[in-house]
Amino acid sequence: MEIRPIKTEQDYQESIHRIEELWGSKRDTPEGDELDLLCTLVESYEMAHYPIAPPDPIDAILFRMEQMGMTKTDMAKYLGSQSRVSEVLSRKRKLTLKMVKSLYKGLKIPAEILLA
């Protein structure tokens, strides 16, 4: 087992290939330890080179609505009136702090997404 830092795209691809070979290795074995280390290195490389942007707040609300089978009418409880819901979801009105708190508490949408 030769573990090296992942510095280049080639190092990254080789590490991914090795992870595929080691996938399913038992824990607390040399192969399992190598798999754990490689996964940690790959994760670090990906965070630096392929960052994932946080979702758009309105997209997050729409996704949660879909997950929970909610309608725009249901959202009035969190955003205010029916017209306010339409304005927010069509991006004509920004979320207020009160709306963010309500969505966070009621629908468990992370505040850091809603405040983005």
KEPADREN-26269 format. One record per atom (N, C-alpha, C, O): atom name; residue in three letters; x negated, y, z negated. Coordinates in steps of 0.05 Angstrom, whole numbers. Layout:
<lolums>
  atomo  residuo      c1      c2      c3
     CA      Ala       X       Y       Z
...
</lolums>
This chain:
<lolums>
  atomo  residuo      c1      c2      c3
      N      Met     -17     -23       0
     CA      Met       0       0       0
      C      Met     -18      25       0
      O      Met     -32      30     -19
      N      Glu     -17      39      22
     CA      Glu     -32      64      24
      C      Glu     -12      87      28
      O      Glu      -1      90      49
      N      Ile      -7     102       7
     CA      Ile      11     124       7
      C      Ile      -5     150      11
      O      Ile     -24     156      -4
      N      Arg       3     166      31
     CA      Arg     -10     191      36
      C      Arg      12     213      38
      O      Arg      35     207      43
      N      Pro       4     238      33
     CA      Pro      24     259      37
      C      Pro      33     260      66
      O      Pro      19     253      84
      N      Ile      58     269      69
     CA      Ile      69     273      96
      C      Ile      64     301     105
      O      Ile      75     320      94
      N      Lys      46     305     124
     CA      Lys      38     331     133
      C      Lys      47     338     161
      O      Lys      50     361     168
      N      Thr      51     318     177
     CA      Thr      59     322     205
      C      Thr      84     307     212
      O      Thr      93     290     197
      N      Glu      95     314     235
     CA      Glu     118     299     245
      C      Glu     111     270     250
      O      Glu     128     252     245
      N      Gln      87     264     259
     CA      Gln      79     236     263
      C      Gln      78     221     236
      O      Gln      87     199     234
      N      Asp      67     234     215
     CA      Asp      67     222     188
      C      Asp      96     216     180
      O      Asp     102     195     169
      N      Tyr     113     235     185
     CA      Tyr     142     232     178
      C      Tyr     154     208     192
      O      Tyr     167     192     179
      N      Gln     150     206     218
     CA      Gln     162     184     233
      C      Gln     150     157     224
      O      Gln     165     138     222
      N      Glu     125     156     218
     CA      Glu     112     131     208
      C      Glu     124     124     181
      O      Glu     129     100     176
      N      Ser     129     144     164
     CA      Ser     141     139     138
      C      Ser     169     128     141
      O      Ser     177     110     126
      N      Ile     185     140     159
     CA      Ile     212     130     164
      C      Ile     212     101     173
      O      Ile     227      85     164
      N      His     194      95     191
     CA      His     191      68     201
      C      His     184      48     178
      O      His     196      27     176
      N      Arg     166      56     162
     CA      Arg     158      39     139
      C      Arg     181      36     119
      O      Arg     185      14     108
      N      Ile     196      57     115
     CA      Ile     220      55      97
      C      Ile     239      34     108
      O      Ile     250      18      93
      N      Glu     243      35     134
     CA      Glu     261      15     147
      C      Glu     251     -13     142
      O      Glu     267     -31     138
      N      Glu     225     -17     144
     CA      Glu     214     -44     139
      C      Glu     218     -52     110
      O      Glu     222     -76     104
      N      Leu     215     -33      92
     CA      Leu     217     -39      63
      C      Leu     245     -40      52
      O      Leu     249     -48      29
      N      Trp     264     -31      68
     CA      Trp     292     -28      58
      C      Trp     302     -54      47
      O      Trp     299     -75      60
      N      Gly     313     -53      23
     CA      Gly     324     -77      10
      C      Gly     303     -91      -8
      O      Gly     309    -111     -20
      N      Ser     280     -79     -11
     CA      Ser     260     -91     -29
      C      Ser     270     -89     -58
      O      Ser     284     -71     -65
      N      Lys     262    -109     -73
     CA      Lys     271    -110    -101
      C      Lys     255     -89    -117
      O      Lys     232     -83    -112
      N      Arg     269     -78    -137
     CA      Arg     257     -59    -156
      C      Arg     235     -72    -171
      O      Arg     234     -97    -175
      N      Asp     217     -56    -180
     CA      Asp     194     -65    -197
      C      Asp     177     -86    -184
      O      Asp     165    -103    -197
      N      Thr     175     -84    -158
     CA      Thr     156    -100    -142
      C      Thr     138     -80    -127
      O      Thr     145     -57    -125
      N      Pro     116     -89    -118
     CA      Pro      99     -70    -103
      C      Pro     113     -58     -79
      O      Pro     110     -34     -73
      N      Glu     129     -74     -65
     CA      Glu     145     -63     -42
      C      Glu     166     -44     -51
      O      Glu     170     -23     -38
      N      Gly     179     -50     -73
     CA      Gly     200     -32     -84
      C      Gly     188      -5     -93
      O      Gly     199      16     -89
      N      Asp     164      -7    -105
     CA      Asp     150      18    -114
      C      Asp     142      34     -90
      O      Asp     145      59     -90
      N      Glu     132      21     -69
     CA      Glu     124      35     -45
      C      Glu     149      49     -32
      O      Glu     147      72     -23
      N      Leu     171      35     -31
     CA      Leu     196      46     -20
      C      Leu     204      71     -36
      O      Leu     211      91     -24
      N      Asp     204      69     -63
     CA      Asp     211      93     -79
      C      Asp     193     117     -73
      O      Asp     202     139     -70
      N      Leu     167     112     -72
     CA      Leu     148     134     -67
      C      Leu     152     146     -39
      O      Leu     152     170     -36
      N      Leu     155     129     -19
     CA      Leu     159     139       8
      C      Leu     185     155      10
      O      Leu     186     176      24
      N      Cys     206     145      -3
     CA      Cys     232     160      -2
      C      Cys     228     188     -15
      O      Cys     240     207      -5
      N      Thr     214     189     -36
     CA      Thr     209     215     -49
      C      Thr     193     234     -31
      O      Thr     199     257     -29
      N      Leu     172     223     -18
     CA      Leu     156     239       0
      C      Leu     173     249      24
      O      Leu     171     272      33
      N      Val     189     231      36
     CA      Val     205     238      59
      C      Val     226     259      51
      O      Val     230     278      66
      N      Glu     238     256      28
     CA      Glu     258     275      18
      C      Glu     245     303      16
      O      Glu     257     323      24
      N      Ser     221     304       5
     CA      Ser     207     329       1
      C      Ser     201     342      29
      O      Ser     204     366      32
      N      Tyr     191     326      47
     CA      Tyr     185     335      74
      C      Tyr     210     346      88
      O      Tyr     209     367     100
      N      Glu     232     331      86
     CA      Glu     257     340      99
      C      Glu     268     366      87
      O      Glu     278     383     101
      N      Met     265     369      61
     CA      Met     275     393      48
      C      Met     259     417      58
      O      Met     270     439      61
      N      Ala     233     414      63
     CA      Ala     217     435      72
      C      Ala     220     441     102
      O      Ala     219     464     111
      N      His     224     420     118
     CA      His     224     423     147
      C      His     252     421     160
      O      His     255     430     183
      N      Tyr     271     410     147
     CA      Tyr     298     408     157
      C      Tyr     319     416     136
      O      Tyr     336     400     129
      N      Pro     318     441     127
     CA      Pro     336     449     106
      C      Pro     365     449     116
      O      Pro     370     455     139
      N      Ile     383     442      98
     CA      Ile     412     442     104
      C      Ile     424     467      92
      O      Ile     423     472      68
      N      Ala     435     483     109
     CA      Ala     448     508     100
      C      Ala     473     502      84
      O      Ala     487     482      91
      N      Pro     479     518      64
     CA      Pro     504     512      50
      C      Pro     528     517      68
      O      Pro     527     533      87
      N      Pro     550     503      63
     CA      Pro     574     506      80
      C      Pro     586     534      77
      O      Pro     582     548      57
      N      Asp     599     542      98
     CA      Asp     614     567      98
      C      Asp     637     565      77
      O      Asp     649     544      75
      N      Pro     642     586      61
     CA      Pro     662     584      40
      C      Pro     690     577      51
      O      Pro     704     561      39
      N      Ile     698     588      73
     CA      Ile     725     582      84
      C      Ile     726     554      94
      O      Ile     746     540      91
      N      Asp     704     545     107
     CA      Asp     703     517     116
      C      Asp     705     498      92
      O      Asp     718     477      94
      N      Ala     692     505      70
     CA      Ala     694     489      46
      C      Ala     722     488      35
      O      Ala     731     467      26
      N      Ile     736     510      35
     CA      Ile     764     511      26
      C      Ile     781     493      44
      O      Ile     797     477      34
      N      Leu     778     497      70
     CA      Leu     794     481      89
      C      Leu     788     451      86
      O      Leu     807     435      88
      N      Phe     763     444      82
     CA      Phe     756     416      77
      C      Phe     770     405      52
      O      Phe     781     383      53
      N      Arg     769     420      31
     CA      Arg     781     411       6
      C      Arg     812     409       9
      O      Arg     824     390      -1
      N      Met     823     428      24
     CA      Met     852     426      29
      C      Met     859     400      44
      O      Met     878     386      37
      N      Glu     842     394      64
     CA      Glu     847     369      79
      C      Glu     844     344      61
      O      Glu     860     326      62
      N      Gln     822     345      45
     CA      Gln     818     322      26
      C      Gln     841     317       8
      O      Gln     849     294       3
      N      Met     853     339      -1
     CA      Met     875     337     -21
      C      Met     903     337      -9
      O      Met     923     337     -23
      N      Gly     904     339      18
     CA      Gly     930     339      31
      C      Gly     946     364      25
      O      Gly     970     364      23
      N      Met     932     387      22
     CA      Met     945     412      15
      C      Met     952     428      40
      O      Met     940     426      61
      N      Thr     973     444      37
     CA      Thr     981     462      58
      C      Thr     974     491      50
      O      Thr     965     496      28
      N      Lys     978     510      69
     CA      Lys     973     538      63
      C      Lys     991     547      40
      O      Lys     983     564      24
      N      Thr    1015     537      39
     CA      Thr    1034     544      18
      C      Thr    1023     536      -9
      O      Thr    1026     551     -29
      N      Asp    1010     512     -11
     CA      Asp     998     503     -36
      C      Asp     976     522     -45
      O      Asp     971     524     -69
      N      Met     963     535     -26
     CA      Met     940     551     -33
      C      Met     948     578     -45
      O      Met     931     592     -57
      N      Ala     973     586     -43
     CA      Ala     982     611     -55
      C      Ala     976     612     -85
      O      Ala     971     633     -96
      N      Lys     977     588     -97
     CA      Lys     971     586    -126
      C      Lys     943     595    -133
      O      Lys     938     605    -155
      N      Tyr     925     592    -114
     CA      Tyr     896     599    -119
      C      Tyr     888     625    -106
      O      Tyr     870     638    -117
      N      Leu     901     633     -85
     CA      Leu     892     657     -70
      C      Leu     912     681     -72
      O      Leu     905     703     -64
      N      Gly     935     676     -82
     CA      Gly     955     698     -84
      C      Gly     979     691     -66
      O      Gly     988     668     -65
      N      Ser     989     711     -53
     CA      Ser    1013     708     -36
      C      Ser    1007     692     -11
      O      Ser     983     687      -4
      N      Gln    1028     683       3
     CA      Gln    1025     668      28
      C      Gln    1010     685      49
      O      Gln     994     674      64
      N      Ser    1015     711      50
     CA      Ser    1001     728      69
      C      Ser     972     730      62
      O      Ser     955     731      80
      N      Arg     966     731      36
     CA      Arg     938     732      27
      C      Arg     923     707      35
      O      Arg     900     708      44
      N      Val     937     684      33
     CA      Val     925     658      41
      C      Val     918     659      71
      O      Val     895     652      79
      N      Ser     936     668      87
     CA      Ser     932     670     116
      C      Ser     908     689     122
      O      Ser     892     683     140
      N      Glu     907     712     108
     CA      Glu     885     731     113
      C      Glu     858     719     106
      O      Glu     839     722     121
      N      Val     857     705      83
     CA      Val     832     693      75
      C      Val     823     671      94
      O      Val     801     670     103
      N      Leu     842     653     100
     CA      Leu     835     630     117
      C      Leu     828     638     146
      O      Leu     815     623     160
      N      Ser     839     661     154
     CA      Ser     832     670     181
      C      Ser     808     689     181
      O      Ser     801     701     201
      N      Arg     796     692     157
     CA      Arg     772     708     153
      C      Arg     776     738     157
      O      Arg     758     753     163
      N      Lys     801     747     153
     CA      Lys     807     775     155
      C      Lys     804     789     128
      O      Lys     802     813     126
      N      Arg     803     773     106
     CA      Arg     800     784      79
      C      Arg     779     767      65
      O      Arg     779     742      67
      N      Lys     762     780      50
     CA      Lys     741     766      35
      C      Lys     753     755       9
      O      Lys     773     765      -1
      N      Leu     740     734      -2
     CA      Leu     748     723     -27
      C      Leu     741     743     -49
      O      Leu     720     755     -49
      N      Thr     759     746     -68
     CA      Thr     753     763     -92
      C      Thr     742     745    -114
      O      Thr     743     720    -112
      N      Leu     731     757    -134
     CA      Leu     720     742    -156
      C      Leu     742     725    -170
      O      Leu     738     703    -178
      N      Lys     766     737    -172
     CA      Lys     788     723    -184
      C      Lys     795     698    -167
      O      Lys     801     677    -178
      N      Met     795     700    -141
     CA      Met     800     677    -123
      C      Met     779     656    -127
      O      Met     785     632    -128
      N      Val     754     664    -128
     CA      Val     732     646    -131
      C      Val     735     630    -157
      O      Val     732     605    -157
      N      Lys     741     644    -178
     CA      Lys     745     630    -204
      C      Lys     768     610    -202
      O      Lys     766     588    -213
      N      Ser     789     618    -190
     CA      Ser     813     601    -187
      C      Ser     807     576    -171
      O      Ser     815     554    -178
      N      Leu     793     580    -149
     CA      Leu     786     557    -131
      C      Leu     766     538    -145
      O      Leu     768     514    -143
      N      Tyr     747     550    -160
     CA      Tyr     728     535    -175
      C      Tyr     742     518    -197
      O      Tyr     737     494    -199
      N      Lys     759     530    -212
     CA      Lys     773     516    -234
      C      Lys     793     497    -224
      O      Lys     795     474    -233
      N      Gly     809     505    -204
     CA      Gly     831     489    -195
      C      Gly     824     467    -175
      O      Gly     835     445    -176
      N      Leu     806     473    -157
     CA      Leu     799     454    -135
      C      Leu     771     443    -137
      O      Leu     763     427    -121
      N      Lys     756     452    -158
     CA      Lys     729     443    -162
      C      Lys     710     447    -139
      O      Lys     692     431    -133
      N      Ile     715     470    -125
     CA      Ile     696     478    -104
      C      Ile     673     493    -117
      O      Ile     679     512    -131
      N      Pro     648     484    -113
     CA      Pro     626     498    -127
      C      Pro     625     528    -122
      O      Pro     628     537     -99
      N      Ala     622     543    -143
     CA      Ala     622     572    -141
      C      Ala     600     582    -122
      O      Ala     603     602    -108
      N      Glu     576     569    -122
     CA      Glu     554     578    -105
      C      Glu     562     576     -76
      O      Glu     551     591     -59
      N      Ile     579     558     -68
     CA      Ile     589     557     -41
      C      Ile     608     579     -35
      O      Ile     607     593     -15
      N      Leu     627     584     -54
     CA      Leu     647     605     -50
      C      Leu     635     633     -50
      O      Leu     646     651     -38
      N      Leu     613     637     -64
     CA      Leu     600     663     -66
      C      Leu     580     668     -43
      O      Leu     570     691     -41
      N      Ala     576     648     -27
     CA      Ala     556     652      -5
      C      Ala     565     672      16
      O      Ala     551     678      35
</lolums>
